[in-house]
């Protein structure tokens, strides 16, 4: 059994972080009317989603006025953890549709779990991409060799078998 939530005209869609750099929890929050959903996402998922949304908006043409309020109004308690993210563009509605699916255990049926569909306007997609990119970039810088986050205490880079730290 699948639990699906559709936000066809969301009032607010954003991402927030909780915790200190290096141990941050990324949460995606969406609200439409009195219905709201908060889900846990990985930093890398948000980075890729933001990049993809930015490319789509750029291809579609300059959006109108972007929403300014990108505050995180959700709770720290995520309803579920995102496994896969899909993005498409609905030409008829002129909306960027983001589909988030719950992480599945191998023992669970493929049909079970949660699905969240969010139909964003170009403006909402652009504002989300900008805000999410800023949050991701506010964390630890990536290693120039392997892309993993650099820790202030050091970094055992797999590209160098941990023998020497990368030069930054």
KOLMARVO-132709 format. One record per residue: chain; residue in three letters; x negated, y negated, z negated of N, C-alpha, C, CB in turn. Coordinates in Angstrom, 2 decimals. Glycine has a CB too. Example, Ala and Ser with C-alpha at 12.3 -4.5 7.8 and 13.67 -1.06 7.14 Angstrom:
REM residues 2
   cadena   residuo       npx       npy       npz      capx      capy      capz       cpx       cpy       cpz      cbpx      cbpy      cbpz
        A       ala    -13.19      5.69     -7.80    -12.30      4.50     -7.80    -13.20      3.30     -7.80    -11.31      4.47     -9.05
        A       ser    -12.85      2.25     -7.08    -13.67      1.06     -7.14    -12.90     -0.03     -7.87    -14.08      0.60     -5.72
END
This chain:
REM residues 168
   cadena   residuo       npx       npy       npz      capx      capy      capz       cpx       cpy       cpz      cbpx      cbpy      cbpz
        A       unk     -0.85      1.19      0.00      0.00      0.00      0.00     -0.89     -1.24      0.00      0.97      0.00     -1.23
        A       unk     -0.60     -2.16      0.88     -1.39     -3.38      1.00     -0.62     -4.55      0.41     -1.76     -3.66      2.46
        A       unk     -1.31     -5.35     -0.39     -0.73     -6.57     -0.96     -1.24     -7.73     -0.12     -1.11     -6.74     -2.48
        A       unk     -0.36     -8.34      0.66     -0.76     -9.41      1.58     -0.21    -10.75      1.12     -0.28     -9.10      3.00
        A       unk     -1.04    -11.78      1.30     -0.63    -13.16      1.02     -0.94    -13.99      2.26     -1.35    -13.74     -0.26
        A       unk      0.06    -14.72      2.73     -0.11    -15.58      3.90      0.07    -17.04      3.50      0.89    -15.20      5.01
        A       unk     -0.95    -17.83      3.82     -0.90    -19.28      3.62     -0.87    -19.90      5.02     -2.13    -19.81      2.75
        A       unk      0.33    -20.08      5.56      0.48    -20.59      6.92      0.30    -22.10      7.01      1.84    -20.23      7.44
        A       unk      0.50    -22.79      5.89      0.34    -24.24      5.86     -0.20    -24.64      4.48      1.69    -24.97      6.17
        A       unk     -1.47    -24.27      4.17     -1.98    -24.50      2.82     -2.11    -25.98      2.49     -3.32    -23.83      2.66
        A       unk     -1.80    -26.30      1.24     -1.97    -27.66      0.74     -3.43    -27.93      0.40     -1.09    -27.90     -0.49
        A       unk     -4.13    -26.88     -0.04     -5.51    -27.04     -0.52     -6.24    -25.73     -0.33     -5.53    -27.49     -2.01
        A       unk     -7.44    -25.79      0.24     -8.28    -24.60      0.39     -9.73    -25.04      0.21     -8.06    -23.91      1.78
        A       unk    -10.40    -24.43     -0.75    -11.76    -24.86     -1.06    -12.55    -23.70     -1.65    -11.75    -26.04     -2.04
        A       unk    -13.80    -23.97     -1.91    -14.66    -23.02     -2.59    -15.28    -23.74     -3.79    -15.77    -22.45     -1.64
        A       unk    -15.49    -22.99     -4.85    -16.10    -23.55     -6.05    -17.15    -22.60     -6.59    -15.05    -23.85     -7.11
        A       unk    -18.01    -23.14     -7.44    -19.03    -22.31     -8.08    -18.96    -22.50     -9.59    -20.44    -22.67     -7.56
        A       unk    -19.25    -21.42    -10.28    -19.27    -21.45    -11.73    -20.59    -20.85    -12.16    -18.04    -20.67    -12.35
        A       unk    -21.27    -21.51    -13.08    -22.53    -20.99    -13.59    -23.72    -21.79    -13.10    -22.68    -19.55    -13.21
        A       unk    -24.90    -21.37    -13.58    -26.13    -22.08    -13.24    -26.75    -21.50    -11.97    -27.13    -22.01    -14.41
        A       unk    -27.59    -22.29    -11.34    -28.26    -21.88    -10.12    -29.01    -20.58    -10.38    -29.24    -22.98     -9.61
        A       unk    -28.84    -19.65     -9.47    -29.45    -18.33     -9.60    -28.50    -17.31    -10.18    -30.67    -18.42    -10.46
        A       unk    -27.45    -17.80    -10.83    -26.45    -16.91    -11.43    -25.04    -17.44    -11.16    -26.69    -16.76    -12.95
        A       unk    -24.88    -18.11    -10.05    -23.59    -18.73     -9.75    -22.57    -17.70     -9.24    -23.77    -19.84     -8.73
        A       unk    -21.33    -17.95     -9.58    -20.21    -17.16     -9.12    -19.46    -18.02     -8.11    -19.28    -16.71    -10.30
        A       unk    -19.30    -17.53     -6.89    -18.59    -18.26     -5.84    -17.15    -17.79     -5.79    -19.28    -18.07     -4.47
        A       unk    -16.23    -18.75     -5.80    -14.80    -18.45     -5.78    -14.12    -19.26     -4.68    -14.16    -18.75     -7.15
        A       unk    -13.27    -18.60     -3.91    -12.48    -19.28     -2.89    -11.08    -19.44     -3.45    -12.46    -18.47     -1.52
        A       unk    -10.55    -20.65     -3.33     -9.24    -20.98     -3.89     -8.35    -21.55     -2.80     -9.38    -21.99     -5.06
        A       unk     -7.11    -21.08     -2.79     -6.13    -21.59     -1.83     -4.78    -21.77     -2.53     -6.00    -20.62     -0.61
        A       unk     -4.11    -22.88     -2.16     -2.80    -23.17     -2.75     -1.84    -23.65     -1.66     -2.93    -24.25     -3.87
        A       unk     -0.62    -23.14     -1.73      0.45    -23.62     -0.86      1.71    -23.69     -1.71      0.65    -22.68      0.40
        A       unk      2.15    -24.90     -1.96      3.29    -25.08     -2.85      2.93    -24.63     -4.24      4.51    -24.31     -2.34
        A       unk      3.73    -23.73     -4.81      3.48    -23.22     -6.15      2.66    -21.92     -6.13      4.79    -22.99     -6.88
        A       unk      2.36    -21.41     -4.96      1.61    -20.17     -4.83      0.13    -20.49     -4.70      2.09    -19.35     -3.61
        A       unk     -0.70    -19.79     -5.47     -2.14    -19.99     -5.39     -2.86    -18.67     -5.55     -2.60    -20.99     -6.46
        A       unk     -4.06    -18.61     -4.96     -4.88    -17.42     -5.01     -6.33    -17.83     -5.21     -4.72    -16.57     -3.72
        A       unk     -7.03    -17.11     -6.10     -8.46    -17.28     -6.30     -9.12    -15.92     -6.12     -8.78    -17.89     -7.72
        A       unk    -10.13    -15.86     -5.23    -10.84    -14.61     -4.98    -12.34    -14.83     -5.11    -10.49    -14.05     -3.59
        A       unk    -13.05    -13.78     -5.48    -14.51    -13.85     -5.62    -15.15    -13.54     -4.28    -15.02    -12.85     -6.72
        A       unk    -16.12    -14.36     -3.89    -16.87    -14.14     -2.66    -18.36    -14.25     -2.95    -16.45    -15.17     -1.56
        A       unk    -19.17    -13.66     -2.10    -20.61    -13.75     -2.24    -21.11    -15.04     -1.60    -21.31    -12.52     -1.60
        A       unk    -22.21    -15.55     -2.09    -22.81    -16.77     -1.55    -23.05    -16.64     -0.05    -24.13    -17.10     -2.28
        A       unk    -23.59    -15.50      0.37    -23.90    -15.30      1.79    -22.63    -15.29      2.63    -24.67    -14.00      1.99
        A       unk    -21.55    -14.74      2.11    -20.28    -14.74      2.83    -19.80    -16.17      3.05    -19.21    -13.94      2.06
        A       unk    -19.93    -17.01      2.02    -19.52    -18.41      2.14    -20.40    -19.13      3.14    -19.57    -19.10      0.77
        A       unk    -21.70    -18.87      3.11    -22.63    -19.52      4.04    -22.28    -19.18      5.48    -24.08    -19.11      3.74
        A       unk    -22.03    -17.91      5.75    -21.69    -17.48      7.11    -20.33    -18.04      7.53    -21.69    -15.94      7.22
        A       unk    -19.36    -18.00      6.63    -18.03    -18.54      6.94    -18.10    -20.03      7.25    -17.06    -18.29      5.77
        A       unk    -18.85    -20.78      6.45    -18.99    -22.22      6.68    -19.64    -22.50      8.03    -19.82    -22.86      5.55
        A       unk    -20.68    -21.75      8.35    -21.37    -21.93      9.63    -20.43    -21.62     10.80    -22.61    -21.02      9.70
        A       unk    -19.68    -20.55     10.67    -18.77    -20.15     11.75    -17.63    -21.16     11.92    -18.19    -18.76     11.47
        A       unk    -17.06    -21.61     10.80    -15.99    -22.62     10.88    -16.51    -23.90     11.52    -15.42    -22.91      9.47
        A       unk    -17.73    -24.29     11.16    -18.33    -25.49     11.75    -18.47    -25.36     13.27    -19.69    -25.76     11.13
        A       unk    -18.90    -24.19     13.73    -19.05    -23.98     15.18    -17.70    -24.01     15.89    -19.74    -22.64     15.46
        A       unk    -16.69    -23.40     15.28    -15.35    -23.39     15.89    -14.82    -24.82     16.01    -14.38    -22.53     15.06
        A       unk    -14.92    -25.58     14.94    -14.42    -26.96     14.95    -15.16    -27.78     16.01    -14.57    -27.62     13.55
        A       unk    -16.46    -27.58     16.10    -17.26    -28.31     17.10    -16.79    -27.98     18.52    -18.75    -27.98     16.94
        A       unk    -16.51    -26.70     18.78    -16.04    -26.28     20.10    -14.64    -26.82     20.41    -16.03    -24.77     20.19
        A       unk    -13.80    -26.95     19.38    -12.43    -27.41     19.59    -12.34    -28.92     19.79    -11.57    -27.01     18.40
        A       unk    -13.35    -29.62     19.41    -13.32    -31.08     19.54    -13.20    -31.75     18.19    -12.18    -31.50     20.43
        A       unk    -13.50    -33.01     18.19    -13.54    -33.79     16.95    -12.18    -33.76     16.24    -13.95    -35.26     17.24
        A       unk    -12.20    -33.36     14.95    -10.94    -33.34     14.20    -10.55    -34.74     13.76    -11.06    -32.43     12.98
        A       unk     -9.35    -34.86     13.25     -8.88    -36.13     12.71     -9.49    -36.38     11.34     -7.35    -36.16     12.62
        A       unk     -8.77    -37.10     10.49     -9.24    -37.46      9.15     -9.36    -36.20      8.29     -8.27    -38.48      8.49
        A       unk    -10.55    -36.01      7.70    -10.79    -34.83      6.87    -10.25    -35.03      5.46    -12.29    -34.52      6.82
        A       unk     -9.73    -33.96      4.86     -9.32    -34.06      3.46    -10.52    -34.43      2.59     -8.68    -32.72      2.96
        A       unk    -10.33    -35.34      1.66    -11.43    -35.77      0.81    -11.52    -34.97     -0.48    -11.30    -37.24      0.49
        A       unk    -10.37    -34.48     -0.96    -10.35    -33.74     -2.21    -10.67    -32.27     -1.95     -8.98    -33.89     -2.91
        A       unk    -11.89    -31.87     -2.27    -12.29    -30.48     -2.12    -12.57    -29.87     -3.50    -13.54    -30.37     -1.21
        A       unk    -11.96    -30.46     -4.52    -12.18    -29.97     -5.88    -11.64    -28.56     -6.04    -11.51    -30.91     -6.90
        A       unk    -12.28    -27.81     -6.91    -11.87    -26.45     -7.20    -10.86    -26.48     -8.33    -13.09    -25.55     -7.58
        A       unk     -9.62    -26.11     -8.03     -8.54    -26.15     -9.01     -8.18    -24.77     -9.53     -7.32    -26.81     -8.42
        A       unk     -8.91    -23.77     -9.07     -8.58    -22.39     -9.43     -9.09    -22.00    -10.80     -9.15    -21.45     -8.42
        A       unk     -8.89    -20.76    -11.11     -9.31    -20.20    -12.38    -10.64    -19.45    -12.20     -8.23    -19.27    -12.95
        A       unk    -11.35    -19.23    -13.29    -12.59    -18.46    -13.24    -12.31    -16.98    -13.04    -13.41    -18.67    -14.51
        A       unk    -11.09    -16.57    -13.28    -10.72    -15.16    -13.16    -10.19    -14.89    -11.76     -9.66    -14.79    -14.23
        A       unk    -11.06    -14.31    -10.93    -10.66    -13.98     -9.56     -9.66    -12.83     -9.58    -11.90    -13.62     -8.70
        A       unk     -8.73    -12.89     -8.65     -7.72    -11.84     -8.56     -8.30    -10.56     -7.98     -6.53    -12.31     -7.72
        A       unk     -9.25    -10.70     -7.06     -9.93     -9.56     -6.46    -11.20    -10.03     -5.77     -9.00     -8.83     -5.46
        A       unk    -12.02     -9.08     -5.30    -13.31     -9.37     -4.68    -13.21     -9.18     -3.17    -14.42     -8.47     -5.28
        A       unk    -13.69    -10.17     -2.42    -13.63    -10.12     -0.96    -14.69     -9.17     -0.43    -13.81    -11.53     -0.36
        A       unk    -14.27     -8.31      0.50    -15.20     -7.41      1.17    -15.52     -7.90      2.57    -14.62     -6.00      1.23
        A       unk    -14.50     -8.04      3.40    -14.71     -8.49      4.77    -13.95     -9.78      5.04    -14.28     -7.41      5.78
        A       unk    -14.50    -10.56      5.96    -13.89    -11.83      6.36    -13.82    -11.85      7.88    -14.70    -13.06      5.81
        A       unk    -12.67    -12.20      8.39    -12.49    -12.36      9.83    -11.98    -13.77     10.11    -11.50    -11.30     10.39
        A       unk    -12.36    -14.29     11.26    -11.92    -15.64     11.65    -11.45    -15.59     13.10    -13.08    -16.68     11.47
        A       unk    -10.32    -16.24     13.36     -9.83    -16.36     14.74     -9.19    -17.74     14.90     -8.80    -15.22     15.07
        A       unk     -8.87    -18.05     16.15     -8.21    -19.32     16.43     -6.87    -19.05     17.08     -9.10    -20.22     17.34
        A       unk     -5.81    -19.61     16.54     -4.46    -19.47     17.09     -4.16    -20.71     17.92     -3.39    -19.28     15.95
        A       unk     -4.22    -20.55     19.24     -4.02    -21.70     20.13     -2.63    -22.29     20.02     -4.28    -21.29     21.57
        A       unk     -1.60    -21.43     19.88     -0.23    -21.91     19.81      0.00    -22.82     18.60      0.73    -20.74     19.75
        A       unk     -0.61    -22.46     17.47     -0.45    -23.25     16.24     -1.55    -24.28     16.06     -0.42    -22.33     15.05
        A       unk     -2.62    -24.19     16.87     -3.81    -25.03     16.72     -4.34    -24.91     15.29     -3.50    -26.52     17.08
        A       unk     -4.53    -23.65     14.86     -5.02    -23.35     13.52     -6.17    -22.36     13.57     -3.88    -22.80     12.64
        A       unk     -7.11    -22.55     12.68     -8.19    -21.58     12.49     -7.72    -20.63     11.40     -9.57    -22.30     12.10
        A       unk     -7.62    -19.35     11.73     -7.09    -18.36     10.79     -8.23    -17.56     10.17     -6.08    -17.41     11.50
        A       unk     -8.30    -17.62      8.85     -9.32    -16.88      8.10     -8.60    -15.73      7.39    -10.08    -17.81      7.06
        A       unk     -9.11    -14.51      7.59     -8.53    -13.33      6.97     -9.57    -12.72      6.04     -8.06    -12.29      8.05
        A       unk     -9.22    -12.61      4.77    -10.11    -12.03      3.76     -9.50    -10.72      3.28    -10.33    -13.03      2.56
        A       unk    -10.32     -9.67      3.24     -9.85     -8.37      2.79    -10.65     -7.93      1.57     -9.96     -7.32      3.92
        A       unk     -9.98     -7.23      0.69    -10.59     -6.77     -0.55    -11.65     -5.69     -0.29     -9.52     -6.24     -1.49
        A       unk    -12.65     -5.65     -1.18    -13.65     -4.59     -1.15    -12.92     -3.27     -1.44    -14.80     -4.84     -2.19
        A       unk    -13.25     -2.24     -0.67    -12.64     -0.92     -0.88    -13.67      0.07     -1.37    -11.99     -0.41      0.41
        A       unk    -13.28      0.87     -2.34    -14.11      2.00     -2.72    -13.93      3.07     -1.66    -13.73      2.55     -4.15
        A       unk    -14.94      3.89     -1.46    -14.84      4.93     -0.44    -13.72      5.91     -0.74    -16.16      5.68     -0.32
        A       unk    -13.36      6.06     -2.01    -12.30      6.99     -2.39    -10.90      6.43     -2.12    -12.44      7.34     -3.85
        A       unk    -10.80      5.11     -2.00     -9.49      4.49     -1.78     -9.05      4.66     -0.34     -9.53      3.00     -2.15
        A       unk     -7.77      4.63     -0.15     -7.23      4.68      1.20     -7.54      3.38      1.93     -5.71      4.94      1.19
        A       unk     -7.74      3.46      3.23     -8.07      2.27      4.03     -6.92      1.26      4.01     -8.41      2.67      5.47
        A       unk     -5.70      1.75      3.85     -4.54      0.85      3.90     -4.30      0.14      2.58     -3.30      1.63      4.28
        A       unk     -4.95      0.56      1.51     -4.69     -0.05      0.22     -5.56     -1.28      0.03     -4.93      0.95     -0.91
        A       unk     -5.14     -2.15     -0.86     -5.94     -3.33     -1.16     -5.20     -4.62     -0.87     -7.22     -3.29     -0.40
        A       unk     -5.94     -5.71     -1.01     -5.39     -7.04     -0.81     -5.89     -7.63      0.50     -5.76     -7.95     -1.98
        A       unk     -5.03     -8.44      1.11     -5.37     -9.19      2.30     -4.85    -10.61      2.11     -4.78     -8.53      3.60
        A       unk     -5.71    -11.58      2.41     -5.34    -12.99      2.30     -5.56    -13.65      3.66     -6.16    -13.72      1.18
        A       unk     -4.49    -14.22      4.23     -4.58    -14.93      5.50     -4.36    -16.42      5.24     -3.56    -14.38      6.53
        A       unk     -5.28    -17.23      5.76     -5.19    -18.67      5.57     -5.28    -19.33      6.93     -6.30    -19.20      4.61
        A       unk     -4.25    -20.06      7.32     -4.23    -20.77      8.61     -4.59    -22.23      8.35     -2.81    -20.65      9.31
        A       unk     -5.83    -22.60      8.67     -6.35    -23.94      8.40     -6.20    -24.85      9.61     -7.81    -23.87      7.98
        A       unk     -5.90    -26.11      9.35     -5.95    -27.10     10.43     -7.43    -27.32     10.76     -5.23    -28.46     10.02
        A       unk     -7.69    -27.96     11.88     -9.08    -28.29     12.23     -9.73    -29.14     11.14     -9.15    -29.04     13.59
        A       unk     -8.96    -30.05     10.60     -9.47    -30.94      9.56     -9.81    -30.17      8.29     -8.44    -32.04      9.25
        A       unk     -8.92    -29.26      7.90     -9.19    -28.44      6.71    -10.41    -27.54      6.93     -7.96    -27.59      6.37
        A       unk    -10.52    -26.96      8.11    -11.66    -26.09      8.42    -12.98    -26.87      8.38    -11.48    -25.43      9.81
        A       unk    -12.97    -28.08      8.95    -14.18    -28.91      8.95    -14.57    -29.31      7.53    -13.97    -30.16      9.82
        A       unk    -13.59    -29.75      6.74    -13.88    -30.16      5.36    -14.38    -28.97      4.54    -12.62    -30.76      4.71
        A       unk    -13.78    -27.80      4.74    -14.22    -26.59      4.04    -15.66    -26.27      4.40    -13.30    -25.40      4.37
        A       unk    -15.99    -26.32      5.70    -17.34    -26.00      6.16    -18.38    -26.95      5.56    -17.41    -26.07      7.69
        A       unk    -18.07    -28.22      5.54    -19.01    -29.21      4.98    -19.20    -28.98      3.49    -18.50    -30.66      5.24
        A       unk    -18.09    -28.83      2.77    -18.15    -28.65      1.32    -18.88    -27.35      0.96    -16.73    -28.64      0.73
        A       unk    -18.55    -26.26      1.64    -19.17    -24.97      1.35    -20.67    -24.99      1.65    -18.49    -23.86      2.17
        A       unk    -21.05    -25.64      2.73    -22.48    -25.75      3.07    -23.24    -26.50      1.99    -22.66    -26.45      4.43
        A       unk    -22.66    -27.57      1.49    -23.30    -28.34      0.41    -23.48    -27.48     -0.85    -22.46    -29.59      0.08
        A       unk    -22.46    -26.70     -1.18    -22.57    -25.85     -2.37    -23.64    -24.78     -2.21    -21.23    -25.19     -2.66
        A       unk    -23.69    -24.17     -1.04    -24.69    -23.13     -0.79    -26.09    -23.72     -0.84    -24.44    -22.45      0.58
        A       unk    -26.27    -24.88     -0.21    -27.60    -25.50     -0.15    -28.04    -26.06     -1.50    -27.60    -26.60      0.88
        A       unk    -27.12    -26.24     -2.43    -27.46    -26.75     -3.75    -28.09    -25.67     -4.63    -26.23    -27.32     -4.43
        A       unk    -28.12    -24.45     -4.16    -28.70    -23.34     -4.92    -30.18    -23.22     -4.67    -28.01    -22.05     -4.56
        A       unk    -30.70    -22.03     -4.92    -32.12    -21.76     -4.73    -32.45    -21.78     -3.24    -32.51    -20.40     -5.35
        A       unk    -33.60    -22.33     -2.88    -33.98    -22.36     -1.47    -34.32    -20.95     -0.98    -35.18    -23.32     -1.24
        A       unk    -34.10    -20.68      0.31    -34.42    -19.36      0.83    -35.92    -19.21      1.10    -33.63    -19.08      2.10
        A       unk    -36.41    -17.99      0.99    -37.79    -17.67      1.32    -37.97    -17.85      2.82    -38.18    -16.22      0.88
        A       unk    -39.02    -18.52      3.26    -39.22    -18.72      4.70    -39.54    -17.44      5.46    -40.33    -19.72      4.92
        A       unk    -39.91    -16.38      4.74    -40.26    -15.12      5.40    -39.09    -14.14      5.46    -41.42    -14.48      4.70
        A       unk    -38.39    -13.97      4.33    -37.35    -12.93      4.28    -35.94    -13.48      4.15    -37.62    -12.00      3.14
        A       unk    -35.80    -14.75      3.76    -34.47    -15.35      3.62    -33.83    -15.14      2.27    -33.58    -14.81      4.66
        A       unk    -34.43    -14.30      1.41    -33.89    -14.11      0.07    -34.15    -15.36     -0.77    -34.51    -12.86     -0.60
        A       unk    -33.35    -15.60     -1.81    -33.54    -16.79     -2.63    -34.88    -16.77     -3.36    -32.41    -16.93     -3.63
        A       unk    -35.52    -17.94     -3.40    -36.78    -18.09     -4.15    -36.45    -18.41     -5.60    -37.68    -19.20     -3.52
        A       unk    -37.08    -17.70     -6.51    -36.90    -17.96     -7.94    -38.02    -18.88     -8.42    -36.89    -16.64     -8.75
        A       unk    -37.74    -19.76     -9.38    -38.80    -20.60     -9.94    -39.91    -19.77    -10.59    -38.21    -21.58    -10.95
        A       unk    -39.56    -18.59    -11.09    -40.54    -17.75    -11.77    -41.36    -16.89    -10.81    -39.85    -16.85    -12.76
        A       unk    -41.09    -16.94     -9.53    -41.82    -16.15     -8.54    -40.89    -15.37     -7.65    -42.78    -15.21     -9.23
        A       unk    -41.46    -14.78     -6.60    -40.66    -14.08     -5.61    -41.49    -12.94     -5.03    -40.18    -15.05     -4.48
        A       unk    -41.01    -11.72     -5.21    -41.67    -10.57     -4.60    -41.05    -10.37     -3.22    -41.51     -9.27     -5.49
        A       unk    -41.68    -10.97     -2.24    -41.14    -10.96     -0.88    -41.32     -9.58     -0.25    -41.82    -12.04     -0.02
        A       unk    -40.23     -8.96      0.22    -40.36     -7.65      0.86    -41.19     -7.69      2.14    -38.99     -7.10      1.17
        A       unk    -41.27     -8.84      2.78    -42.07     -8.96      4.01    -43.56     -8.87      3.73    -41.75    -10.27      4.71
        A       unk    -43.96     -9.13      2.48    -45.38     -9.05      2.13    -45.63     -7.92      1.14    -45.87    -10.39      1.55
        A       unk    -44.65     -7.04      0.97    -44.71     -5.94      0.00    -45.02     -6.44     -1.41    -45.77     -4.93      0.42
        A       unk    -44.67     -7.68     -1.69    -44.85     -8.25     -3.02    -46.29     -8.59     -3.37    -44.33     -7.31     -4.02
        A       unk    -47.18     -8.53     -2.38    -48.60     -8.78     -2.66    -48.95    -10.26     -2.79    -49.45     -8.18     -1.57
        A       unk    -48.24    -11.09     -2.06    -48.54    -12.52     -2.17    -47.24    -13.30     -2.00    -49.60    -12.96     -1.12
        A       unk    -47.10    -14.35     -2.75    -45.87    -15.15     -2.62    -45.93    -15.95     -1.32    -45.70    -16.12     -3.84
        A       unk    -44.77    -16.19     -0.73    -44.75    -17.02      0.47    -45.13    -18.45      0.16    -43.38    -16.98      1.13
        A       unk    -45.75    -19.11      1.12    -46.13    -20.51      0.97    -44.92    -21.36      1.31    -47.34    -20.88      1.87
        A       unk    -44.55    -22.25      0.38    -43.39    -23.11      0.64    -43.80    -24.54      0.84    -42.39    -23.03     -0.49
END
